[in-house]
Amino acid sequence: MSLVTLHTEKVGGVSSVRKVALNTSYITQLEEADGKAHFDFVFGSRTERYVVSEPEHIILNAPHESTNVDIPMTTTSGVLIVSTGDVLNIWPHPSGDRVWLRYLEGGKEESVVARYRFEEFIDLVNTESLMSGNNLSDVGSRQLSLNNLTGVGSEDDVLTITNGNAVWEAAAGGGAGDLVSTNNLSDVDDTETSLDNLGGIGEYMVPVWAEENSSLSANAYEWAFGNGANSPADGGLTVYVPSGWECHVVAMSLRIGSGTATVQLVHNGTSKGNDCNVAIAAGQGNTNEVTPLQINNNDYINFRTQAASGTSAPCVVTAWLRYRKT
């Protein structure tokens, strides 16, 4: 299989603006209208209809491989091994260094946050899919287990890795170069791991969430910060932005008990509409990356339910705020 990067406009007939990488093996009924690709994404008994910004030929020209490999990955729940053939799609996590991964396990849809950057994971899957072999040890690429931590060799030495053991050797044969004799960080001198010159953290993420402990209503200001009083149209939460920092809303997440819903961000009493919202057309959770919306010190934000049908509690909406040093 291979992954193709696309920018969605609609999923299941509902607006959903997001960068996503889809498994080309599950794409069927591909056609083009007004320069945009329309297709079905079929897995198990489910069919999702997509409309994307890219034209049809982007998908047609993407690699379509039948080879599948097992990829080990570190997730928030531990180490997980997923066959590339079971990967449905991925999309970037607001942190920038992780991805949301949707995959099949025993025919059942699952999702997890994996510690890969978006482009890195796509390159890994597409590279491994083009190689022969059923696991990473056969193809000998991305997954390396170094049983001996390597250090600095002598000038012109080369690093040789055999069965996971790394050794510096002279380029023309002969004696080995110097090794760092350590197998874990506790053996490394403190000066090697000092963060004194790192310069501090220059970026971090903050979630701002609200909940509604009942079914949702269309065109309603019904969200409470902590299940307290509902915030009115001109209410909400005041945001603090320290001097020397900038703040932007970069994504929105929504979790509901059942049904479908669309929730918008309200900034300083003004609903941002489709520029900053999140929708659920199927399932219970979704996250939508948005064009960064600048938030200044003492601005206030709130949430408004735009549309809802058949929803049930609990309902939680989140705005992801990214802070950066200026």
C-alpha positions as CSV (number, residue, x, y, z in Angstrom):
1,M,0.0,0.0,0.0
2,S,1.0,3.7,-0.2
3,L,-0.2,6.9,1.3
4,V,-1.3,9.9,-0.7
5,T,-1.4,13.4,0.9
6,L,-4.7,15.3,0.2
7,H,-6.6,18.3,1.5
8,T,-10.2,17.4,2.3
9,E,-13.1,19.7,1.7
10,K,-16.0,17.4,2.6
11,V,-16.2,14.0,4.2
12,G,-19.6,12.2,4.2
13,G,-21.3,15.3,2.8
14,V,-20.1,17.5,5.8
15,S,-17.5,20.3,5.5
16,S,-14.1,19.0,6.8
17,V,-11.0,21.0,5.9
18,R,-7.9,19.0,6.8
19,K,-4.6,17.8,5.5
20,V,-4.7,14.0,5.5
21,A,-2.8,11.0,4.1
22,L,-5.1,8.2,2.8
23,N,-4.3,4.6,2.0
24,T,-4.7,4.4,-1.8
25,S,-5.8,0.7,-1.5
26,Y,-9.2,1.8,-0.1
27,I,-10.0,4.5,-2.7
28,T,-12.7,3.6,-5.3
29,Q,-15.2,5.3,-7.6
30,L,-12.7,8.1,-8.4
31,E,-14.0,11.0,-10.5
32,E,-13.3,14.7,-11.0
33,A,-15.7,17.7,-10.9
34,D,-14.7,21.3,-11.1
35,G,-11.0,20.4,-10.8
36,K,-11.6,18.4,-7.6
37,A,-11.4,14.7,-7.0
38,H,-14.5,12.9,-5.6
39,F,-14.1,9.3,-4.4
40,D,-15.3,6.7,-2.0
41,F,-13.1,5.4,0.8
42,V,-14.3,1.9,1.5
43,F,-13.1,-0.3,4.4
44,G,-15.0,-3.2,6.0
45,S,-18.7,-2.4,5.7
46,R,-18.2,1.4,5.8
47,T,-18.0,3.8,2.9
48,E,-16.9,7.5,3.3
49,R,-17.4,9.9,0.4
50,Y,-14.6,12.4,0.0
51,V,-14.2,15.7,-1.8
52,V,-10.6,17.0,-1.9
53,S,-8.9,20.1,-3.3
54,E,-6.5,18.1,-5.5
55,P,-7.5,17.0,-9.0
56,E,-8.0,13.3,-10.0
57,H,-4.5,12.8,-11.5
58,I,-2.8,13.4,-8.1
59,I,-4.4,10.2,-6.8
60,L,-4.0,8.3,-10.1
61,N,-0.3,9.1,-10.2
62,A,0.3,8.1,-6.5
63,P,2.1,4.8,-6.0
64,H,-0.2,1.8,-5.7
65,E,1.7,-1.1,-4.1
66,S,0.5,-4.5,-2.9
67,T,3.4,-5.1,-0.6
68,N,2.7,-4.7,3.2
69,V,5.2,-4.4,6.0
70,D,4.9,-4.3,9.8
71,I,5.8,-0.9,11.3
72,P,6.6,-0.6,15.1
73,M,5.7,2.7,16.6
74,T,5.6,4.4,19.9
75,T,2.2,5.6,20.9
76,T,0.6,7.3,23.9
77,S,-0.6,3.8,24.9
78,G,2.8,2.0,24.4
79,V,4.5,0.2,21.5
80,L,2.2,-0.8,18.7
81,I,2.9,-2.8,15.6
82,V,0.7,-2.1,12.6
83,S,0.7,-3.6,9.1
84,T,0.8,-0.9,6.5
85,G,-2.1,-2.7,4.8
86,D,-4.3,-2.0,7.9
87,V,-3.5,1.8,7.9
88,L,-6.6,3.8,6.8
89,N,-5.3,7.3,7.1
90,I,-3.3,9.8,9.2
91,W,-3.4,13.5,9.9
92,P,-1.1,15.8,11.7
93,H,-1.4,16.3,15.5
94,P,-1.4,20.0,16.6
95,S,1.9,19.4,18.4
96,G,3.7,19.0,15.0
97,D,5.7,15.9,16.1
98,R,2.9,13.3,16.2
99,V,0.1,12.1,14.0
100,W,-3.3,10.7,14.6
101,L,-3.4,7.2,13.0
102,R,-6.6,5.4,12.1
103,Y,-6.2,1.7,11.3
104,L,-7.9,-1.7,11.3
105,E,-7.4,-4.3,13.9
106,G,-9.2,-7.6,13.5
107,G,-11.6,-5.8,11.0
108,K,-12.4,-3.1,13.7
109,E,-11.6,0.5,13.3
110,E,-9.1,1.9,15.9
111,S,-7.3,5.2,16.3
112,V,-4.2,6.2,18.2
113,V,-1.7,9.1,18.5
114,A,1.7,7.9,17.2
115,R,5.1,9.6,17.7
116,Y,6.0,10.4,14.1
117,R,6.0,13.6,12.2
118,F,3.4,13.7,9.4
119,E,5.8,13.7,6.5
120,E,8.2,11.3,8.2
121,F,5.5,8.6,8.6
122,I,4.4,9.0,5.0
123,D,8.0,8.6,3.8
124,L,8.4,5.6,6.1
125,V,5.3,3.8,4.8
126,N,5.9,4.6,1.1
127,T,9.6,3.6,1.3
128,E,9.0,0.4,3.1
129,S,6.1,-0.6,0.8
130,L,8.4,-0.4,-2.2
131,M,10.9,-2.8,-0.7
132,S,10.7,-6.6,-0.6
133,G,10.3,-8.4,2.7
134,N,7.6,-8.7,5.3
135,N,9.3,-6.9,8.2
136,L,11.8,-4.1,8.9
137,S,14.6,-6.5,9.7
138,D,14.4,-7.9,6.2
139,V,14.6,-4.6,4.4
140,G,17.2,-3.2,6.8
141,S,16.1,0.4,6.7
142,R,14.4,2.7,9.2
143,Q,14.3,0.6,12.3
144,L,17.8,0.2,13.9
145,S,18.4,-1.2,17.4
146,L,21.9,-0.1,18.6
147,N,22.9,-2.4,21.4
148,N,26.1,-0.3,22.0
149,L,25.7,3.4,22.0
150,T,28.3,4.8,19.5
151,G,30.6,7.7,20.2
152,V,33.3,9.5,18.2
153,G,35.7,7.5,16.1
154,S,39.1,8.5,15.0
155,E,39.5,10.6,11.8
156,D,38.5,8.8,8.6
157,D,36.9,6.0,10.6
158,V,33.7,4.5,9.4
159,L,30.7,3.3,11.5
160,T,29.8,-0.4,10.9
161,I,26.5,-1.8,12.2
162,T,26.1,-5.5,12.4
163,N,23.1,-7.2,14.1
164,G,22.4,-4.0,15.9
165,N,25.9,-3.6,17.3
166,A,27.7,-0.4,16.2
167,V,31.5,-0.2,16.0
168,W,33.9,2.4,14.6
169,E,36.5,0.9,12.3
170,A,39.4,2.2,10.3
171,A,38.3,2.9,6.7
172,A,41.1,0.8,5.2
173,G,40.9,-2.0,7.8
174,G,43.0,-2.3,10.9
175,G,42.3,-1.0,14.4
176,A,39.0,0.3,15.5
177,G,38.5,3.9,16.5
178,D,37.5,5.2,19.9
179,L,34.2,4.0,21.3
180,V,31.9,5.5,24.0
181,S,31.6,2.5,26.3
182,T,28.0,3.0,27.4
183,N,24.7,1.3,26.9
184,N,22.5,3.9,28.6
185,L,22.3,7.6,29.3
186,S,23.1,7.1,33.0
187,D,26.7,6.2,32.0
188,V,27.1,9.5,30.1
189,D,28.8,12.4,31.8
190,D,26.4,15.1,32.9
191,T,28.0,17.6,30.5
192,E,26.8,15.5,27.6
193,T,23.2,15.9,28.5
194,S,23.2,19.4,29.8
195,L,20.3,21.6,28.6
196,D,21.9,24.9,29.8
197,N,22.4,26.2,26.3
198,L,19.2,25.0,24.8
199,G,17.6,28.4,25.1
200,G,14.4,27.4,26.8
201,I,11.1,26.2,25.3
202,G,10.0,28.4,22.4
203,E,6.7,26.8,21.6
204,Y,4.0,24.9,23.4
205,M,0.3,23.9,23.1
206,V,-2.6,24.6,25.4
207,P,-6.1,23.0,25.1
208,V,-9.1,25.1,26.1
209,W,-12.2,22.9,26.4
210,A,-15.8,23.2,27.3
211,E,-18.6,20.7,27.7
212,E,-22.3,20.2,27.4
213,N,-23.8,17.4,29.5
214,S,-26.9,16.9,27.3
215,S,-27.8,16.7,23.7
216,L,-26.7,19.6,21.5
217,S,-29.0,22.1,19.8
218,A,-28.4,23.9,16.5
219,N,-27.5,27.7,16.6
220,A,-27.0,27.5,20.4
221,Y,-24.5,29.0,22.8
222,E,-24.7,26.1,25.2
223,W,-21.1,25.3,26.1
224,A,-19.8,25.5,29.7
225,F,-16.2,25.7,30.9
226,G,-16.3,22.9,33.5
227,N,-20.0,22.0,33.2
228,G,-21.0,25.2,35.0
229,A,-23.0,28.2,33.5
230,N,-23.5,28.2,29.8
231,S,-21.4,31.0,28.2
232,P,-23.6,33.5,26.3
233,A,-22.9,34.9,22.8
234,D,-20.6,37.7,24.2
235,G,-19.1,35.6,27.0
236,G,-16.4,33.0,27.2
237,L,-12.9,32.6,28.5
238,T,-10.3,35.4,28.6
239,V,-6.9,34.4,27.2
240,Y,-3.6,35.6,28.6
241,V,-0.8,36.1,26.1
242,P,2.5,37.0,27.8
243,S,4.7,39.8,26.5
244,G,7.2,38.4,23.9
245,W,4.8,35.6,22.9
246,E,2.2,35.1,20.2
247,C,-0.9,32.9,20.4
248,H,-2.9,31.2,17.6
249,V,-5.8,28.8,17.5
250,V,-4.5,26.0,15.2
251,A,-7.0,23.2,15.6
252,M,-10.4,22.3,17.1
253,S,-11.5,18.9,18.4
254,L,-15.0,17.5,19.2
255,R,-16.2,14.5,21.1
256,I,-19.9,13.5,21.4
257,G,-21.8,10.5,22.6
258,S,-23.6,10.0,19.3
259,G,-25.1,11.7,16.3
260,T,-23.6,14.5,14.1
261,A,-22.6,18.0,15.0
262,T,-20.7,21.1,13.9
263,V,-19.2,23.5,16.5
264,Q,-17.6,26.9,15.7
265,L,-15.2,29.0,17.6
266,V,-16.4,32.4,18.8
267,H,-13.7,35.1,19.0
268,N,-14.4,38.3,20.9
269,G,-18.1,37.7,20.4
270,T,-17.9,36.9,16.7
271,S,-18.5,33.4,15.4
272,K,-15.7,32.4,13.0
273,G,-18.0,30.1,10.9
274,N,-16.2,27.7,8.7
275,D,-12.8,29.4,9.2
276,C,-12.5,27.8,12.6
277,N,-14.8,24.9,13.4
278,V,-15.0,21.1,13.8
279,A,-17.6,18.7,12.5
280,I,-18.5,15.0,13.2
281,A,-20.3,13.2,10.4
282,A,-19.6,9.7,11.7
283,G,-18.1,8.2,14.8
284,Q,-17.7,10.0,18.1
285,G,-14.6,12.2,17.7
286,N,-12.8,14.4,15.2
287,T,-10.1,17.1,15.0
288,N,-9.9,19.8,12.3
289,E,-6.7,21.8,11.6
290,V,-7.6,25.4,10.9
291,T,-5.9,28.4,9.4
292,P,-4.1,29.8,12.5
293,L,-6.3,32.4,14.2
294,Q,-4.4,35.0,16.1
295,I,-5.4,35.6,19.7
296,N,-4.2,38.7,21.5
297,N,-3.8,39.3,25.3
298,N,-7.2,39.6,27.0
299,D,-9.2,38.4,23.9
300,Y,-11.9,36.0,24.8
301,I,-13.1,32.8,23.1
302,N,-16.3,30.8,23.3
303,F,-18.0,28.0,21.3
304,R,-21.3,27.9,19.4
305,T,-23.1,24.8,18.1
306,Q,-23.8,25.5,14.4
307,A,-25.6,22.2,13.6
308,A,-26.6,19.1,15.5
309,S,-28.7,16.0,15.0
310,G,-29.3,13.0,17.2
311,T,-26.5,13.9,19.7
312,S,-26.1,12.6,23.2
313,A,-23.9,13.4,26.2
314,P,-21.1,13.7,27.1
315,C,-20.1,16.4,24.6
316,V,-16.7,18.1,24.8
317,V,-15.2,20.7,22.4
318,T,-11.6,21.8,22.5
319,A,-9.6,24.7,20.9
320,W,-5.9,24.1,20.6
321,L,-3.8,27.2,21.3
322,R,-0.2,27.3,20.1
323,Y,2.1,29.7,21.9
324,R,5.4,30.8,20.3
325,K,8.1,33.2,21.3
326,T,8.4,36.2,19.1
